[in-house]
Amino acid sequence: RLPGTKRQRGESPAQAIRRIINEDLGEIGSRIRLDGVRNETQQATSLKYGCPSVYHKVVQEATLYDADFEAGGPTIMTCSLLRTGSKDMPQGIDRLGNIAFQDVLVVNNQAGVPVFFTWFLPSEFDDIRQDEEDFKPAIKSWLENLTWIRAL
């Protein structure tokens, strides 16, 4: 699932996106350039009320710029899945294709909770969004098998 939030009363979509960046990314949020947005409509059963619902979403695309972090700044870890033979791959990860070998950025949010980030091609992202339930086991297995590489 995408990181997301409900808009607060009187809050624009752009303000809600900026709030997510500030709360989840802390100091590295300033290195993000917001690009285009697209609107999505999703029909699903409400988990809270159990009835059919229509969800209108704004999906924000963004670019994270490389930069050196100052000493004493946020601790950022990167991790990735080590390339091994196909027989040694955790169950179901092959469903992710090349996504499984991308670096993952991990940073603690304002509450100290680790938040994971990675980057997808629009087509990869669309595939996952189309079949979220089918991808969940593979993504869970992928995250559980990441190898920590370095702190930035």
Backbone torsions as a table, in degrees:
resi	resn	phi	psi	omega
1	ARG	NA	149.3	175.6
2	LEU	-72.1	148.2	168.6
3	PRO	-63.5	141.3	-177.9
4	GLY	-164.0	174.8	-179.3
5	THR	-158.6	159.3	169.3
6	LYS	-83.8	144.4	177.3
7	ARG	-70.5	143.1	174.9
8	GLN	-79.5	160.9	-178.7
9	ARG	-54.7	124.8	178.2
10	GLY	80.6	1.7	-177.2
11	GLU	-90.2	133.2	177.4
12	SER	-79.9	162.9	175.4
13	PRO	-56.7	-40.4	-180.0
14	ALA	-63.0	-39.8	178.2
15	GLN	-66.8	-38.1	178.6
16	ALA	-65.3	-40.6	178.4
17	ILE	-63.6	-45.0	179.2
18	ARG	-62.0	-38.7	178.4
19	ARG	-62.5	-43.6	177.8
20	ILE	-59.8	-45.5	-179.5
21	ILE	-61.4	-46.9	-178.5
22	ASN	-64.8	-40.0	-177.5
23	GLU	-76.0	-38.0	-174.7
24	ASP	-92.2	-31.3	-174.6
25	LEU	-106.2	-10.7	178.1
26	GLY	52.6	-126.9	-173.4
27	GLU	-67.0	-25.0	-179.8
28	ILE	-81.6	-6.6	176.9
29	GLY	-58.9	-28.6	179.8
30	SER	-69.5	-13.9	179.8
31	ARG	-93.5	9.4	-178.4
32	ILE	-104.8	127.5	173.6
33	ARG	-102.2	123.5	178.3
34	LEU	-77.6	131.0	179.7
35	ASP	-104.6	-140.3	-177.3
36	GLY	-74.8	164.3	175.0
37	VAL	-124.0	157.5	172.5
38	ARG	-139.2	152.8	179.4
39	ASN	-99.7	139.6	177.2
40	GLU	-127.5	147.8	172.0
41	THR	-121.6	129.8	-178.5
42	GLN	-127.8	131.0	175.8
43	GLN	-101.9	128.7	-179.2
44	ALA	-157.5	167.4	175.2
45	THR	-83.6	129.0	179.1
46	SER	-62.7	126.0	177.3
47	LEU	-67.3	-32.6	-176.8
48	LYS	-78.1	-42.9	-173.7
49	TYR	-108.2	-12.9	177.5
50	GLY	71.7	19.5	180.0
51	CYS	-119.3	158.3	177.8
52	PRO	-59.8	136.0	-177.3
53	SER	-137.9	155.7	174.5
54	VAL	-115.7	126.5	-179.6
55	TYR	-110.6	127.0	176.8
56	HIS	-102.9	123.5	-174.7
57	LYS	-125.6	147.8	170.9
58	VAL	-109.0	120.4	179.3
59	VAL	-102.4	120.9	-177.7
60	GLN	-98.5	128.5	171.9
61	GLU	-96.8	149.0	-175.6
62	ALA	-151.6	164.5	176.7
63	THR	-122.4	132.2	175.7
64	LEU	-100.4	122.1	-179.0
65	TYR	-87.9	139.9	174.3
66	ASP	-72.4	142.6	176.4
67	ALA	-165.0	155.3	175.5
68	ASP	-77.1	140.2	177.5
69	PHE	-92.0	142.6	178.4
70	GLU	-76.0	150.4	176.2
71	ALA	-59.4	140.5	-179.3
72	GLY	84.2	0.4	179.1
73	GLY	-79.7	-165.4	-177.8
74	PRO	-66.5	146.9	174.7
75	THR	-87.3	123.8	-178.4
76	ILE	-124.9	128.6	178.6
77	MET	-109.3	145.6	170.0
78	THR	-117.2	150.8	179.2
79	CYS	-148.7	161.2	177.0
80	SER	-154.8	166.9	175.7
81	LEU	-88.1	126.2	179.5
82	LEU	-70.3	140.3	178.6
83	ARG	-74.8	124.5	178.7
84	THR	-133.5	176.4	175.2
85	GLY	-64.2	154.5	-175.6
86	SER	-59.9	-30.5	179.7
87	LYS	-71.4	-20.5	-180.0
88	ASP	-93.2	-3.3	-178.9
89	MET	-71.6	139.0	175.8
90	PRO	-59.1	148.4	-177.2
91	GLN	-54.1	130.0	172.7
92	GLY	86.4	-13.0	-176.4
93	ILE	-67.1	-25.9	179.6
94	ASP	-58.0	-22.9	177.4
95	ARG	-59.8	-25.9	-176.9
96	LEU	-83.5	-15.1	-178.8
97	GLY	62.5	-138.3	-177.2
98	ASN	-68.5	-18.3	178.7
99	ILE	-56.0	-35.3	-175.2
100	ALA	-60.5	-21.0	-175.6
101	PHE	-105.2	8.6	177.3
102	GLN	-78.5	152.1	174.3
103	ASP	-68.2	149.8	176.4
104	VAL	-121.4	131.7	178.2
105	LEU	-95.8	132.7	179.3
106	VAL	-125.0	124.3	178.9
107	VAL	-138.5	144.3	176.9
108	ASN	-79.4	135.6	177.1
109	ASN	-79.7	-173.8	-177.2
110	GLN	-60.7	-26.2	179.9
111	ALA	-89.3	1.4	-179.7
112	GLY	83.6	9.4	-179.7
113	VAL	-88.1	130.1	178.7
114	PRO	-66.6	133.8	178.6
115	VAL	-120.9	130.2	-176.8
116	PHE	-100.2	138.8	178.1
117	PHE	-135.1	143.8	170.6
118	THR	-150.8	173.5	-174.5
119	TRP	-120.3	136.8	179.4
120	PHE	-121.0	152.2	166.4
121	LEU	-68.8	151.5	178.5
122	PRO	-53.6	-37.3	-179.5
123	SER	-68.1	-38.5	177.6
124	GLU	-64.7	-43.9	179.9
125	PHE	-61.5	-44.5	179.7
126	ASP	-62.4	-40.0	177.9
127	ASP	-60.2	-44.7	-179.8
128	ILE	-65.5	-43.1	-179.0
129	ARG	-63.9	-33.7	-179.3
130	GLN	-66.6	-36.0	-175.1
131	ASP	-128.1	52.1	-175.4
132	GLU	-52.8	-45.2	-177.2
133	GLU	-64.1	-36.6	179.1
134	ASP	-70.3	-30.8	-177.6
135	PHE	-84.0	-21.2	-174.6
136	LYS	-53.6	-48.1	-180.0
137	PRO	-61.9	-38.5	-179.9
138	ALA	-67.5	-42.3	179.7
139	ILE	-66.1	-41.2	177.5
140	LYS	-60.5	-47.0	179.1
141	SER	-62.4	-41.5	179.2
142	TRP	-59.3	-51.3	-177.9
143	LEU	-63.2	-35.7	180.0
144	GLU	-70.7	-20.6	-175.8
145	ASN	-108.1	11.7	178.7
146	LEU	-67.7	147.3	176.7
147	THR	-109.9	126.3	-179.2
148	TRP	-69.4	131.1	-176.2
149	ILE	-101.7	-56.8	-174.0
150	ARG	-161.6	163.4	171.2
151	ALA	-101.7	137.7	177.3
152	LEU	-93.0	NA	NA
